[in-house]
């Protein structure tokens, strides 16, 4: 009864504890499973810079903003992958700069005020970048015109798309950030200078030259049997030289590829298709339309001389209109060629033009027609081109010089080659409306136009399925590195090797292969991938080696360490041997005789030079030639390639009489020129950047 009563008395506390534990369990479970929890919030960060986390959403937002700005500025609606990669990298660099520099700039109180920005944009000290923008340059003089800036700023809000405002805001922001960075760099530059003593030392280093004789014994002439080393020696060298064994993070993979290649059956089917449509092609009267609807290669409207035709179909030049040849195989295509037309045309044309681009509120062709009317009434073509043409040839009066057939877009080309000398005409192309004057034409000759129906030999779906099945069988049967390599050898598959870094855009020449790089950095050593598809290629990879950033283990660099330890031991052996030869020797010839090695000579050895003529990179030797007295036999000097004994014959030091002021100023300029790059690199290193972009892109 006492126990039961105790339970009743403590029931409230017990229930509270149970409810509390249940709530805690619920909260912890939510934290562990929710996409927005404290535990996995860091998994959503693309980087950490100077202790600040960068969420992937923010980084992607900046990428999207830069992509849109680029599209607006270039007028492109779609961007290729290399351009997108470049803009993504630029976004990253800007993000790093902003976050790495943020605390530094705040601590110094560096900023830019509204008055400064006004002065840079439309005041008395306009930024050079603004002066270089074409729309702010007077079309007649080619010079910057401040009134055009004011006009743009006044009217940009009238743009219904908002593109003008968005582009300008992004440009103005970048301008302000650049100005602040310039202020920061200037602060550092003003604190950099060279002293007179430094300048005098540098003058000596640059100008001092020495002539000397020497004897040497190379390390590679000493047999390994004359030295010995222990594991302790290797460990000691490794511990004392760890900076030589720094390594960057990388992964090594082996992989096999299964390219999807058209089979013999695909080749037969392609020929069957083109032969089946041949009669219809022969009978058609609208060759251009037929080619457009049925060919894998567009209709070629160009007219060719006999020499310009491929050898296989050159005989068609002498054939009547309607003559058909094929089907015939050329590279990876089947073709049927048909003679369409003959014309008497020049090989090249000299022309000039005025380009009118279509803009808001401007009808390009109508404006071109108006200029044509002015020219036909006696207007000066060259002056009108300078005033109105949007092409780079405007400054030359629109002159394009001589150009061959096919050098211009089709509409422009046809107008120039089908027209006759002296014609002034208008034509529209993808660039806008043109007023063209045919100034001259080369001698005309008979040329042929040929319509070619082309069918490309491509793998069928059956071929894709067969290739996938082959790759699938290999991948499913070999789930570890050992079996992967054994099976590849057995099936005589070519094993390719690639070393990959996190930031790489692709593996070897495999386009759009970032997915493979992401797999590599999420996998463990020895893991084999699933089948990866890249266009017409299936791939199975295995992660062979993982190299983390830091110091390479002794086992990894053992051969390098052994080589250096052997060299040290040989140097010690030679120093002892050559040192004994210098005892009681009054001349270098006596040393050479004892060592049974010849005396060699070097003249005009310069301390500031990277190497010594005939000896290569030998920094210890270069230090000796400026520190040893003349005519004295040196002690053995341990070099890179061997051990040396030298005797200075002559030292020339013109720097003693030189004025150091010029060198002093040049050294200061050199220091300052490095500020922009080296300071930012130092700040980046101090920011301890953790880059996780490879996990997302």
C-alpha positions in Angstrom: 0.0 0.0 0.0 2.9 2.4 0.8 4.4 1.8 -2.6 1.0 2.3 -4.4 0.5 5.6 -2.5 4.0 6.8 -3.4 3.2 6.2 -7.1 0.0 8.1 -6.7 1.8 11.0 -5.0 4.5 11.2 -7.7 2.1 10.5 -10.7 2.1 14.2 -11.7 5.9 14.3 -11.8 6.1 11.0 -13.6 3.7 12.1 -16.3 5.6 15.4 -16.8 8.9 13.5 -17.2 7.3 11.1 -19.8 5.7 14.0 -21.7 9.0 16.0 -21.5 11.0 13.0 -22.9 8.4 12.5 -25.7 8.7 16.2 -26.7 12.5 16.1 -26.6 12.5 13.0 -28.8 10.1 14.7 -31.2 12.2 17.8 -31.4 15.4 15.9 -31.8 13.8 13.7 -34.5 12.7 16.8 -36.3 16.1 18.4 -36.1 17.7 15.3 -37.5 15.3 14.8 -40.4 14.0 18.2 -41.4 15.7 20.0 -44.3 16.0 23.2 -42.2 17.4 21.8 -39.0 20.3 23.0 -36.9 22.2 19.7 -37.5 22.1 19.8 -41.3 22.0 23.5 -41.8 25.7 23.5 -42.6 25.0 21.0 -45.4 23.2 23.8 -47.2 26.2 26.0 -47.2 28.3 26.3 -50.3 31.3 27.8 -48.5 32.7 29.4 -45.4 34.7 32.5 -45.8 36.4 34.4 -42.9 34.1 32.5 -40.5 30.9 33.5 -42.4 28.7 30.8 -43.9 27.5 31.2 -47.5 24.1 29.5 -48.2 23.8 27.8 -51.6 20.6 29.9 -52.2 22.5 33.2 -51.8 25.4 32.0 -54.1 23.0 30.7 -56.7 21.1 34.0 -56.6 24.2 36.0 -57.3 25.1 33.6 -60.2 21.6 34.1 -61.7 21.9 37.8 -61.3 25.3 37.9 -63.1 24.0 35.6 -65.9 21.0 37.9 -66.5 23.2 41.0 -66.5 25.5 39.3 -69.0 22.5 38.4 -71.3 21.2 42.0 -71.1 24.6 43.4 -71.9 25.3 41.1 -74.8 21.8 40.7 -76.1 22.1 36.9 -75.9 19.1 34.8 -74.7 21.0 31.6 -74.2 24.6 31.0 -73.0 26.9 28.1 -73.7 28.4 26.0 -70.9 31.9 27.6 -71.0 30.4 31.1 -70.7 28.2 29.9 -67.8 31.2 28.3 -66.1 33.3 31.5 -66.5 30.5 33.7 -65.0 30.1 31.2 -62.2 33.8 31.4 -61.4 33.7 35.2 -61.6 30.8 35.2 -59.2 32.8 33.1 -56.8 35.8 35.4 -57.0 33.6 38.4 -56.3 32.0 36.6 -53.4 35.4 35.7 -51.9 36.6 39.3 -52.3 33.4 40.8 -50.7 33.5 38.5 -47.6 37.3 38.3 -47.2 37.6 42.0 -47.4 34.5 42.9 -45.4 36.0 43.0 -41.9 39.3 44.6 -43.2 37.4 47.5 -44.9 35.0 48.0 -42.0 37.9 48.2 -39.5 39.6 50.9 -41.6 36.3 52.7 -42.2 36.8 52.6 -46.0 33.6 53.4 -48.0 32.3 55.5 -50.8 29.8 58.3 -50.4 27.1 59.5 -52.7 29.0 62.5 -53.8 32.0 60.4 -54.8 29.8 58.1 -56.8 28.1 61.1 -58.5 31.5 62.5 -59.4 32.6 59.2 -60.9 29.4 58.8 -63.0 28.5 62.3 -64.1 30.7 64.8 -62.4 34.2 66.2 -63.0 36.1 63.0 -62.5 34.2 60.4 -64.6 35.5 56.9 -64.3 37.4 55.7 -67.4 35.1 52.6 -67.7 32.1 54.9 -68.3 34.0 56.8 -70.9 34.7 53.6 -72.8 31.0 52.6 -73.1 30.0 53.1 -76.8 26.6 54.6 -76.2 28.2 57.5 -74.3 30.5 58.3 -77.2 29.6 61.0 -79.8 29.0 59.2 -83.1 30.5 62.0 -85.1 33.7 62.7 -83.1 34.1 59.3 -81.4 34.8 61.1 -78.1 33.1 60.7 -74.7 30.1 62.9 -74.3 28.9 63.6 -70.7 25.5 64.8 -71.9 24.8 61.3 -73.3 25.3 59.9 -69.8 22.9 62.4 -68.3 20.4 61.6 -71.1 20.6 57.9 -70.4 20.2 58.3 -66.6 17.2 60.6 -67.3 15.5 58.2 -69.7 16.4 54.7 -68.3 13.3 54.6 -66.0 11.1 54.8 -69.1 12.3 51.3 -70.2 9.2 49.2 -69.6 11.3 46.0 -69.3 13.4 47.4 -66.4 16.5 46.0 -68.0 18.3 49.4 -68.4 17.8 50.1 -64.7 18.9 46.7 -63.5 22.0 46.7 -65.7 23.0 50.2 -64.6 22.5 49.4 -60.9 24.7 46.3 -61.2 27.4 48.3 -63.1 27.2 51.2 -60.5 27.6 48.7 -57.6 30.6 47.1 -59.2 32.1 50.5 -59.9 31.7 51.5 -56.2 33.3 48.2 -55.0 36.2 48.7 -57.3 36.7 52.3 -56.1 36.8 51.1 -52.4 39.4 48.4 -53.3 41.5 51.0 -55.1 41.4 53.1 -51.9 42.6 50.1 -49.9 45.4 49.3 -52.3 46.5 52.9 -52.3 46.8 52.9 -48.5 49.1 50.0 -48.7 51.1 51.3 -51.7 51.8 54.6 -49.9 53.5 52.6 -47.2 55.8 50.8 -49.5 59.3 52.2 -50.3 62.9 51.1 -50.8 65.8 52.4 -48.8 69.1 53.7 -50.2 70.9 50.7 -48.6 68.5 48.3 -50.3 69.0 50.0 -53.7 72.9 49.8 -53.3 72.7 46.1 -52.5 70.4 45.5 -55.5 72.8 47.4 -57.8 75.6 45.2 -56.6 73.6 42.1 -57.2 72.6 43.1 -60.7 76.0 44.3 -61.9 78.7 42.4 -60.0 80.4 39.8 -62.3 83.1 37.3 -61.5 85.6 35.2 -63.4 86.6 32.0 -61.7 88.2 28.6 -62.2 86.8 25.4 -60.6 87.0 21.7 -60.2 84.0 19.6 -59.6 82.9 16.0 -59.0 79.3 15.2 -59.9 77.0 13.2 -57.6 76.0 10.8 -60.4 79.7 9.7 -60.7 79.7 8.4 -57.1 78.5 4.7 -56.9 75.7 4.0 -54.4 77.9 1.3 -53.0 80.2 3.9 -51.5 77.4 5.3 -49.2 74.8 3.9 -46.8 71.7 5.3 -45.1 69.2 4.1 -42.5 65.5 4.4 -42.0 66.3 7.0 -39.4 68.1 9.1 -42.0 65.0 9.1 -44.2 62.7 10.0 -41.4 65.1 12.9 -40.3 65.2 14.3 -43.8 61.4 14.0 -44.2 60.8 15.7 -40.8 63.1 18.6 -41.6 61.7 19.2 -45.1 58.0 18.7 -44.8 57.4 22.0 -46.7 58.8 20.2 -49.8 56.0 17.6 -49.6 52.9 19.7 -49.6 50.2 18.3 -51.7 46.9 19.6 -53.0 43.6 17.7 -52.7 43.0 15.4 -55.6 41.6 12.1 -56.6 42.9 9.5 -59.1 40.3 7.4 -61.0 40.5 4.6 -63.5 37.6 4.3 -65.9 36.4 2.5 -69.0 34.2 4.0 -71.6 31.6 2.4 -73.9 31.1 4.8 -76.8 27.8 4.5 -78.7 29.0 3.9 -82.3 26.9 3.3 -85.3 26.8 -0.4 -86.2 27.0 -2.0 -89.6 23.2 -2.4 -89.4 22.9 1.4 -88.8 25.0 2.1 -91.9 22.9 -0.2 -94.0 19.7 1.4 -92.8 21.0 4.9 -93.5 21.8 3.9 -97.1 18.4 2.3 -97.5 16.7 5.4 -96.3 18.5 7.8 -98.7 18.2 5.4 -101.7 14.4 5.2 -100.9 14.0 9.0 -101.2 16.2 9.4 -104.3 13.5 9.4 -107.0 11.5 12.0 -105.1 14.6 14.2 -104.8 15.3 13.8 -108.6 11.8 14.8 -109.5 11.4 17.8 -107.2 11.5 21.3 -108.6 12.0 23.1 -105.3 15.4 21.8 -104.3 15.9 24.2 -101.4 12.6 23.3 -99.8 13.2 19.6 -100.2 16.7 19.9 -98.7 15.3 21.9 -95.8 12.7 19.3 -95.0 14.7 16.2 -95.5 18.5 16.8 -95.2 20.6 16.8 -92.1 22.7 19.6 -93.6 21.0 22.8 -94.8 20.8 23.9 -98.4 24.1 25.5 -99.7 23.2 28.4 -102.0 26.8 29.1 -102.9 28.0 28.8 -106.5 31.3 27.0 -107.0 34.1 26.8 -109.6 35.3 23.4 -110.6 38.4 23.7 -108.4 36.3 24.5 -105.4 34.2 21.3 -105.6 35.2 18.1 -103.7 37.0 15.8 -106.1 34.3 13.1 -105.8 31.7 15.4 -107.4 33.8 17.8 -109.4 32.6 16.1 -112.6 29.2 17.7 -112.0 30.6 21.0 -113.1 30.6 19.7 -116.6 27.1 18.2 -116.3 23.8 19.7 -117.3 21.2 21.0 -114.8 19.3 18.1 -113.2 22.2 15.6 -113.3 22.2 13.6 -110.1 25.0 11.6 -108.5 24.6 9.1 -105.6 24.0 7.8 -103.1 27.7 8.0 -102.1 29.3 7.7 -98.7 31.5 10.5 -97.4 32.9 10.4 -93.8 29.9 9.5 -91.6 27.2 10.5 -94.1 25.4 9.2 -97.2 24.7 11.9 -99.9 23.0 12.5 -103.2 24.1 15.6 -105.1 22.2 17.3 -107.9 23.2 20.1 -110.3 20.7 23.0 -109.8 22.0 26.1 -111.6 24.9 27.8 -113.4 25.8 31.5 -113.1 28.6 33.8 -114.4 29.9 35.2 -111.1 33.1 37.0 -109.8 35.5 35.3 -107.4 35.7 38.4 -105.1 34.0 41.7 -104.6 35.0 45.1 -103.2 32.1 46.8 -101.4 31.2 49.3 -98.7 28.1 49.5 -96.6 26.1 51.4 -94.0 24.6 49.2 -91.2 21.4 50.3 -89.5 20.5 48.2 -86.4 16.9 47.8 -85.5 16.3 49.6 -82.2 13.2 50.6 -80.2 11.2 53.0 -82.3 13.5 52.6 -85.3 12.6 50.8 -88.5 16.0 49.7 -89.8 15.0 48.9 -93.4 13.0 52.1 -93.7 15.9 54.2 -92.5 18.2 52.3 -94.9 15.8 53.0 -97.8 15.9 56.7 -96.9 19.7 56.7 -97.0 19.6 54.9 -100.3 17.4 57.7 -101.7 19.8 60.4 -100.4 22.8 58.5 -102.0 21.0 58.2 -105.4 20.4 61.9 -105.3 24.1 62.6 -104.9 24.7 62.1 -101.2 28.2 61.3 -100.0 28.2 57.5 -99.2 31.4 57.7 -97.0 30.2 60.7 -94.9 26.8 59.1 -94.4 28.5 55.8 -93.3 30.6 57.8 -90.8 27.5 59.4 -89.4 24.9 56.6 -89.4 26.6 53.2 -89.7 26.7 51.0 -86.6 29.5 48.8 -88.0 33.2 49.1 -87.2 33.9 50.0 -90.8 32.1 53.4 -90.3 35.4 55.3 -89.6 36.6 54.1 -93.1 33.5 55.3 -94.8 31.9 51.9 -94.6 34.6 50.2 -96.8 35.0 46.5 -96.4 37.8 46.0 -99.0 37.9 42.9 -101.1 36.3 39.7 -99.8 35.7 36.2 -101.4 32.4 34.5 -101.9 31.0 33.0 -98.7 32.9 35.4 -96.4 29.7 37.3 -95.6 26.3 36.1 -94.4 24.2 34.7 -97.3 21.9 37.7 -97.9 24.8 40.1 -97.9 26.9 37.7 -100.0 24.2 37.2 -102.7 23.6 41.0 -103.0 27.3 41.6 -103.7 28.0 38.7 -106.0 24.8 38.5 -108.0 24.6 42.3 -108.4 26.8 44.2 -110.7 29.5 46.8 -110.3 28.1 50.2 -109.3 24.9 48.9 -107.9 23.7 50.6 -104.6 21.0 48.4 -102.9 19.5 47.7 -99.5 19.3 44.2 -97.9 18.4 42.8 -94.4 20.5 40.4 -92.5 20.7 39.1 -89.0 22.8 42.2 -88.1 20.2 44.7 -89.3 19.5 46.6 -92.6 22.4 47.5 -94.9 22.9 50.0 -97.7 25.5 48.4 -100.0 27.5 49.8 -102.8 29.3 47.3 -105.1 32.5 49.2 -105.7 34.3 46.6 -107.9 34.2 42.9 -108.9 36.9 40.5 -110.1 36.7 38.8 -113.5 33.6 36.7 -113.8 33.6 32.9 -114.5 31.0 30.2 -114.9 30.0 28.6 -111.5 27.7 25.8 -110.5 25.2 25.5 -107.7 24.7 22.0 -106.3 22.0 20.7 -104.0 23.2 17.9 -101.7 20.8 15.7 -99.7 22.6 14.4 -96.7 21.7 11.6 -94.2 24.1 11.3 -91.2 24.9 7.8 -90.0 23.9 7.7 -86.4 23.4 5.0 -83.8 19.9 3.6 -83.6 18.0 3.0 -80.4 18.9 -0.6 -80.7 22.6 0.2 -80.8 22.2 2.5 -77.8 20.5 -0.4 -75.9 23.2 -2.9 -76.8 26.0 -0.5 -75.7 24.1 0.2 -72.5 23.7 -3.5 -71.9 27.4 -4.0 -72.3 28.3 -1.2 -69.9 25.6 -2.3 -67.4 26.9 -5.9 -67.4 30.5 -4.7 -66.7 29.4 -2.2 -64.0 27.1 -4.7 -62.2 29.7 -7.5 -62.3 32.6 -5.5 -60.9 31.9 -3.6 -57.7 35.4 -3.3 -56.4 38.7 -1.9 -57.8 40.4 -5.3 -58.0 37.6 -7.0 -60.1 37.2 -3.8 -62.1 40.8 -3.9 -63.3 40.9 -7.7 -63.8 37.7 -7.7 -65.9 38.8 -4.7 -68.0 42.0 -6.6 -68.8 40.2 -9.8 -69.6 37.7 -8.1 -71.9 40.5 -6.0 -73.4 38.9 -2.7 -72.5 41.2 0.3 -72.5 41.6 1.5 -68.9 42.0 5.2 -68.8 43.5 7.2 -65.8 42.6 10.7 -64.7 43.7 12.8 -61.8 40.8 15.1 -60.7 40.6 18.2 -58.5 37.4 19.5 -56.9 37.2 22.6 -59.1 37.7 20.8 -62.4 35.0 21.4 -64.9 35.4 18.1 -66.8 37.4 14.9 -66.8 39.8 14.5 -69.7 37.9 15.5 -72.8 34.5 14.3 -71.6 32.2 17.2 -71.9 29.7 18.0 -69.1 31.3 15.5 -66.8 30.9 17.4 -63.6 28.6 14.6 -62.3 31.5 12.3 -62.4 33.7 14.7 -60.4 30.9 15.1 -57.8 30.6 11.3 -57.5 34.4 11.0 -57.0 34.4 13.5 -54.1 31.4 11.7 -52.4 32.9 8.2 -52.7 35.4 6.2 -50.8 38.6 4.7 -52.1 38.0 1.5 -54.1 34.4 2.3 -54.9 33.0 1.6 -58.4 30.5 4.0 -59.9 27.1 3.2 -61.4 26.9 3.7 -65.2 27.3 7.3 -66.1 26.1 8.7 -69.4 27.7 11.6 -71.2 26.1 12.2 -74.6 27.0 9.2 -76.8 29.2 7.7 -74.2 28.6 5.4 -71.2 31.3 5.3 -68.5 32.1 3.2 -65.4 34.8 4.5 -63.0 36.6 3.3 -59.9 38.2 5.6 -57.3 41.8 4.4 -57.1 43.6 7.0 -54.9 42.6 9.7 -52.5 45.1 12.5 -51.9 44.0 14.9 -49.1 45.4 18.4 -48.9 48.4 18.8 -46.5 51.7 17.0 -46.2 52.2 13.8 -48.2 53.0 10.7 -46.0 56.6 9.4 -46.1 55.4 6.2 -47.7 54.0 8.3 -50.6 57.2 10.3 -51.2 59.7 7.7 -50.1 61.5 7.6 -53.5 62.0 11.4 -53.5 63.3 11.3 -49.9 65.7 8.4 -50.7 67.0 10.3 -53.7 67.7 13.4 -51.6 69.3 11.5 -48.8 71.6 9.7 -51.2 72.6 13.0 -52.6 73.4 14.3 -49.1 75.4 11.2 -48.3 77.4 11.6 -51.6 77.9 15.3 -50.9 79.4 14.4 -47.4 81.6 11.7 -49.0 82.9 14.2 -51.7 83.4 17.0 -49.3 85.6 14.8 -47.2 87.5 13.6 -50.2 87.9 17.0 -51.9 88.7 18.7 -48.6 91.6 16.3 -48.1 92.9 17.3 -51.6 93.0 21.0 -50.7 95.4 20.4 -47.7 98.9 21.6 -48.4 97.8 22.6 -52.0 99.0 26.0 -53.0 97.3 26.0 -56.4 94.0 24.8 -57.9 96.0 22.7 -60.3 97.5 20.7 -57.4 93.9 20.0 -56.2 92.9 19.0 -59.7 95.8 16.6 -60.0 95.0 14.9 -56.7 91.4 14.5 -57.7 92.3 13.5 -61.3 89.8 16.0 -62.7 90.3 18.9 -65.1 90.2 22.6 -64.2 87.3 24.5 -65.9 86.7 28.2 -66.3 83.6 30.5 -66.1 83.6 34.2 -67.0 81.1 36.9 -66.2 79.2 34.9 -63.7 76.4 37.3 -62.4 75.1 37.0 -58.9 71.6 38.2 -59.9 71.3 35.7 -62.8 69.1 32.6 -62.3 72.0 30.3 -63.4 75.7 30.1 -64.2 76.7 29.5 -67.8 77.6 25.9 -68.3 76.6 24.9 -64.7 72.9 25.7 -64.5 71.1 26.6 -61.3 73.7 26.6 -58.5 72.7 29.1 -55.8 75.5 28.1 -53.3 78.1 28.7 -56.0 76.6 32.1 -56.9 76.7 33.1 -53.2 80.4 32.1 -53.0 81.5 34.2 -56.0 80.5 37.4 -54.3 81.8 36.5 -50.9 85.2 34.9 -51.5 88.4 36.8 -51.8 90.3 36.7 -55.1 93.1 34.1 -55.7 92.2 32.0 -52.7 91.3 28.3 -53.1 87.8 27.7 -51.5 86.7 24.9 -49.3 84.5 22.3 -50.9 81.1 23.8 -51.8 78.0 21.6 -51.8 76.0 22.3 -55.0 72.9 21.0 -56.7 74.7 18.7 -59.2 78.0 18.1 -57.4 80.7 19.4 -55.1 82.9 22.3 -56.2 86.2 23.9 -55.3 86.6 27.3 -56.9 89.2 30.1 -57.2 88.1 33.7 -57.9 90.3 35.3 -60.6 88.6 38.6 -61.2 85.6 40.6 -59.8 84.0 43.5 -61.6 81.8 45.8 -59.5 80.7 48.9 -61.4 77.9 49.4 -58.9 80.3 51.1 -56.5 80.2 54.3 -58.7 76.5 54.2 -59.7 73.8 56.5 -58.3 71.3 54.3 -56.4 68.3 56.8 -56.7 67.0 55.4 -60.0 67.2 51.8 -58.7 65.5 52.9 -55.5 62.5 54.4 -57.3 62.3 51.3 -59.6 62.3 49.0 -56.6 59.5 51.0 -54.9 57.4 50.8 -58.1 57.9 47.1 -58.3 56.7 46.7 -54.7 53.6 48.7 -55.4 52.8 46.9 -58.6 52.4 43.7 -56.6 49.9 45.1 -54.1 46.7 44.4 -56.1 47.4 40.7 -56.4 49.6 39.8 -53.4 47.6 41.6 -50.7 44.3 40.0 -51.7 46.0 36.6 -52.0 47.3 37.0 -48.4 43.8 38.1 -47.2 42.3 35.1 -48.9 44.7 32.7 -47.2 44.1 34.3 -43.8 40.3 33.9 -44.4 40.6 30.1 -44.3 38.2 29.5 -47.1 36.2 26.3 -47.2 35.0 25.8 -50.7 32.2 23.2 -51.1 31.0 24.2 -54.5 31.9 20.8 -55.9 29.2 19.2 -53.8 26.5 21.3 -55.6 27.8 21.9 -59.1 
